[in-house]
Amino acid sequence: MAIEILLLIIGIALLYFGGEWLITGATTLARKLGVAPLIVGLTVVAFGTSAPELFVNTRAALAGHGEISFGNIFGSNIANIALILGLCAIARPMVVHKQLVRKTIPMLLAFTGLAIFMVLDPVRELEDIPGFTRMDGLILLALFVCFLYLTAMSTRSKKKRTLLPGQIEDVEDLVGDYSMGFCLLIIVASLGALVGGAELTVSAAIALARQLGISEAAIGLTVVAFGTSLPELAVGLIATRKGQADLAIGNVVGSNIFNLLLIMGVTSTISDVPLPVGGQEDLVVAGWLVVLLYLTALTQKRVARTEGWVLVVIYLGYTGWRFFASVSAA
């Protein structure tokens, strides 16, 4: 078991550094090519922090391990809100921009509700297995394209702000002083790290789940999801330390939307993603956290330290219960 744990740690480390290198290399290259900060923020930064989830889920889907994909997506979304926003709020209370309250968080709420409906589809035939089908994946990908279009259109007028506040003005902080050739080398190295990290993470997670006798969904929800959420955690804490609450919150909300639409869309298009045992609880917690975030932002306009501690306790309590309950059931 020690070998599997070591391989899992190495895989998660490769995913983390792969995501970080991809953001740095691609952002620097884009700026050298004269790409507007807006486009960089809406594509490179948002995609880079979600790259670990994408590579892990693609690898798991190709290998026929849909439970890991399910656990990783909803586990990452739970970690992004409960753990990352919680830690950021503890470090420094965050004021929520009105654009997030009016548009972005409601969109995340709608997409989360749609994802839950797709899994628990009441009009599904009785013999069908609950989960995401290829048709669901195509719908999610189409919605992702629409989301990117609406986000880009919302920034064309100087009177309007992006749907993801903070990801435009602050991308300059991510640009390095590298030549174009070195940027390309960084990007190639990052992609190699992401592919290798995904391979090690998925293989080690499957082996570890079998040795512990727990479900692949449980280990995907806890260990794998935490590992793939590390880029969001790094961006969130750095932004919070600099007083850029918009970037911290916008990155989390944007990453959750990317996870639901792009990553689950790609994953379920490759292979059906079934609802695992205990998956209903994951759906409820993921949906409830989005509602809690929206109500907090709507009524208080901020996420204070108290709410931050509550979110962290919710994360530790739920993931701890989910992991040990799966061990006990085995």
HUTAPE-V125357 format. One record per backbone hydrogen bond with DSSP energy under -0.5 kcal/mol. NH is the residue of the N-H (numbers start at 0). CO is the residue of the C=O. E is the energy in kcal/mol with one decimal. If there is no record, write none. Layout:
BEGIN
nh:NH co:CO e:E
nh:NH co:CO e:E
END
This chain:
BEGIN
nh:4 co:0 e:-2.3
nh:5 co:1 e:-2.3
nh:6 co:2 e:-2.7
nh:7 co:3 e:-2.3
nh:8 co:4 e:-2.4
nh:9 co:5 e:-2.5
nh:10 co:6 e:-2.7
nh:11 co:7 e:-2.5
nh:12 co:8 e:-2.4
nh:13 co:9 e:-2.4
nh:14 co:10 e:-2.1
nh:15 co:11 e:-2.5
nh:16 co:12 e:-2.7
nh:17 co:13 e:-2.4
nh:18 co:14 e:-2.3
nh:19 co:15 e:-2.3
nh:20 co:16 e:-3.0
nh:21 co:17 e:-2.2
nh:22 co:18 e:-2.1
nh:23 co:19 e:-2.4
nh:24 co:20 e:-3.1
nh:25 co:21 e:-2.4
nh:26 co:22 e:-2.2
nh:27 co:23 e:-2.3
nh:28 co:24 e:-2.4
nh:29 co:25 e:-2.5
nh:30 co:26 e:-2.2
nh:31 co:27 e:-2.1
nh:32 co:28 e:-1.7
nh:33 co:30 e:-1.0
nh:34 co:29 e:-2.8
nh:39 co:35 e:-2.0
nh:40 co:36 e:-2.9
nh:41 co:37 e:-2.4
nh:42 co:38 e:-1.4
nh:43 co:39 e:-0.6
nh:44 co:39 e:-1.9
nh:45 co:40 e:-0.9
nh:46 co:42 e:-2.7
nh:47 co:43 e:-2.9
nh:48 co:44 e:-1.9
nh:49 co:45 e:-0.8
nh:50 co:46 e:-0.9
nh:50 co:47 e:-0.6
nh:53 co:49 e:-2.0
nh:54 co:50 e:-2.6
nh:55 co:51 e:-2.5
nh:56 co:52 e:-2.6
nh:57 co:53 e:-2.4
nh:58 co:54 e:-2.2
nh:59 co:55 e:-2.6
nh:60 co:56 e:-2.7
nh:61 co:57 e:-2.4
nh:62 co:58 e:-1.5
nh:63 co:60 e:-1.2
nh:64 co:59 e:-3.2
nh:65 co:63 e:-0.6
nh:67 co:64 e:-0.7
nh:68 co:64 e:-1.1
nh:69 co:65 e:-2.5
nh:70 co:66 e:-2.7
nh:71 co:67 e:-2.7
nh:72 co:68 e:-2.3
nh:73 co:69 e:-2.1
nh:74 co:70 e:-2.2
nh:75 co:71 e:-2.2
nh:76 co:72 e:-2.1
nh:77 co:73 e:-2.1
nh:78 co:74 e:-2.6
nh:79 co:75 e:-2.8
nh:80 co:76 e:-1.6
nh:81 co:77 e:-2.6
nh:82 co:77 e:-0.6
nh:82 co:78 e:-1.2
nh:83 co:78 e:-2.6
nh:84 co:79 e:-1.5
nh:85 co:80 e:-0.6
nh:86 co:82 e:-2.8
nh:87 co:83 e:-2.4
nh:88 co:84 e:-2.5
nh:89 co:85 e:-2.0
nh:90 co:86 e:-2.2
nh:91 co:87 e:-2.4
nh:93 co:302 e:-2.2
nh:95 co:300 e:-2.2
nh:96 co:94 e:-0.5
nh:99 co:96 e:-0.9
nh:100 co:96 e:-1.4
nh:101 co:97 e:-2.6
nh:102 co:98 e:-2.3
nh:103 co:98 e:-1.4
nh:104 co:99 e:-2.7
nh:105 co:99 e:-0.5
nh:106 co:102 e:-1.9
nh:107 co:103 e:-2.4
nh:108 co:104 e:-2.7
nh:109 co:105 e:-2.4
nh:110 co:106 e:-2.7
nh:111 co:107 e:-2.5
nh:112 co:108 e:-2.2
nh:113 co:109 e:-2.3
nh:114 co:110 e:-2.3
nh:115 co:111 e:-2.3
nh:116 co:112 e:-2.3
nh:117 co:113 e:-2.5
nh:118 co:114 e:-1.9
nh:119 co:115 e:-2.4
nh:120 co:117 e:-0.7
nh:123 co:120 e:-1.4
nh:127 co:124 e:-1.6
nh:130 co:118 e:-0.7
nh:131 co:272 e:-2.8
nh:136 co:132 e:-2.1
nh:137 co:133 e:-2.2
nh:138 co:134 e:-2.0
nh:139 co:135 e:-2.6
nh:140 co:136 e:-2.3
nh:141 co:137 e:-2.2
nh:142 co:138 e:-2.2
nh:143 co:139 e:-2.0
nh:144 co:140 e:-2.0
nh:145 co:141 e:-2.0
nh:146 co:142 e:-2.6
nh:147 co:143 e:-2.4
nh:148 co:144 e:-2.2
nh:149 co:145 e:-2.8
nh:150 co:146 e:-2.4
nh:151 co:147 e:-2.5
nh:152 co:148 e:-2.7
nh:153 co:149 e:-2.0
nh:154 co:151 e:-1.2
nh:155 co:152 e:-1.2
nh:159 co:156 e:-1.6
nh:164 co:162 e:-0.5
nh:166 co:163 e:-1.5
nh:169 co:165 e:-0.8
nh:170 co:167 e:-1.0
nh:172 co:169 e:-1.2
nh:173 co:170 e:-1.8
nh:174 co:171 e:-1.2
nh:177 co:175 e:-1.3
nh:182 co:178 e:-2.1
nh:183 co:179 e:-2.2
nh:184 co:180 e:-1.8
nh:185 co:181 e:-2.4
nh:186 co:182 e:-2.4
nh:187 co:183 e:-2.5
nh:188 co:184 e:-2.5
nh:189 co:185 e:-2.6
nh:190 co:186 e:-2.3
nh:191 co:187 e:-2.2
nh:192 co:188 e:-2.4
nh:193 co:189 e:-2.4
nh:194 co:190 e:-2.5
nh:195 co:191 e:-2.7
nh:196 co:192 e:-2.8
nh:197 co:193 e:-2.4
nh:198 co:194 e:-2.2
nh:199 co:195 e:-2.5
nh:200 co:196 e:-2.8
nh:201 co:197 e:-2.5
nh:202 co:198 e:-2.2
nh:203 co:199 e:-2.7
nh:204 co:200 e:-2.5
nh:205 co:201 e:-2.3
nh:206 co:202 e:-2.2
nh:207 co:203 e:-2.7
nh:208 co:204 e:-2.5
nh:209 co:205 e:-2.1
nh:210 co:206 e:-2.1
nh:211 co:207 e:-2.4
nh:212 co:208 e:-1.2
nh:213 co:208 e:-1.8
nh:218 co:214 e:-1.6
nh:219 co:215 e:-2.1
nh:220 co:216 e:-2.3
nh:221 co:217 e:-1.7
nh:223 co:218 e:-2.2
nh:224 co:219 e:-1.4
nh:225 co:221 e:-1.9
nh:226 co:222 e:-2.2
nh:227 co:223 e:-2.5
nh:228 co:224 e:-1.0
nh:229 co:226 e:-1.2
nh:232 co:228 e:-2.0
nh:233 co:229 e:-2.7
nh:234 co:230 e:-2.6
nh:235 co:231 e:-2.7
nh:236 co:232 e:-2.5
nh:237 co:233 e:-2.3
nh:238 co:234 e:-2.5
nh:239 co:235 e:-2.4
nh:240 co:236 e:-2.4
nh:241 co:237 e:-1.5
nh:242 co:239 e:-1.5
nh:243 co:238 e:-3.2
nh:244 co:242 e:-1.1
nh:247 co:243 e:-1.7
nh:248 co:244 e:-2.8
nh:249 co:245 e:-2.7
nh:250 co:246 e:-2.2
nh:251 co:247 e:-1.5
nh:252 co:248 e:-2.6
nh:253 co:249 e:-2.7
nh:254 co:250 e:-2.4
nh:255 co:251 e:-2.2
nh:256 co:252 e:-1.9
nh:257 co:253 e:-2.6
nh:258 co:254 e:-2.6
nh:259 co:255 e:-2.2
nh:260 co:256 e:-2.8
nh:261 co:257 e:-1.2
nh:262 co:257 e:-2.2
nh:263 co:258 e:-2.2
nh:264 co:260 e:-0.6
nh:265 co:261 e:-2.9
nh:266 co:262 e:-2.7
nh:267 co:263 e:-2.6
nh:268 co:264 e:-1.4
nh:269 co:265 e:-1.8
nh:270 co:266 e:-2.2
nh:272 co:131 e:-2.4
nh:273 co:271 e:-0.7
nh:274 co:129 e:-2.9
nh:275 co:273 e:-0.6
nh:278 co:275 e:-2.2
nh:281 co:277 e:-1.2
nh:282 co:278 e:-2.2
nh:283 co:279 e:-2.3
nh:284 co:280 e:-2.6
nh:285 co:281 e:-2.6
nh:286 co:282 e:-2.5
nh:287 co:283 e:-2.8
nh:288 co:284 e:-2.4
nh:289 co:285 e:-1.4
nh:290 co:286 e:-2.0
nh:291 co:287 e:-2.6
nh:292 co:288 e:-2.5
nh:293 co:289 e:-2.5
nh:294 co:290 e:-2.7
nh:295 co:291 e:-2.3
nh:296 co:292 e:-2.5
nh:297 co:293 e:-2.6
nh:298 co:294 e:-2.3
nh:299 co:295 e:-2.4
nh:300 co:295 e:-0.7
nh:300 co:296 e:-0.9
nh:301 co:295 e:-0.6
nh:302 co:93 e:-3.1
nh:303 co:301 e:-0.6
nh:307 co:303 e:-2.1
nh:308 co:304 e:-2.6
nh:309 co:305 e:-2.1
nh:310 co:306 e:-2.5
nh:311 co:307 e:-2.2
nh:312 co:308 e:-2.4
nh:313 co:309 e:-2.3
nh:314 co:310 e:-2.4
nh:315 co:311 e:-2.8
nh:316 co:312 e:-2.7
nh:317 co:313 e:-2.7
nh:318 co:314 e:-2.5
nh:319 co:315 e:-1.8
nh:320 co:316 e:-2.2
nh:321 co:317 e:-2.9
nh:322 co:318 e:-2.4
nh:323 co:319 e:-2.4
nh:324 co:320 e:-2.4
nh:325 co:321 e:-1.4
nh:326 co:322 e:-1.8
nh:327 co:323 e:-2.6
nh:328 co:324 e:-2.3
nh:329 co:325 e:-1.4
END
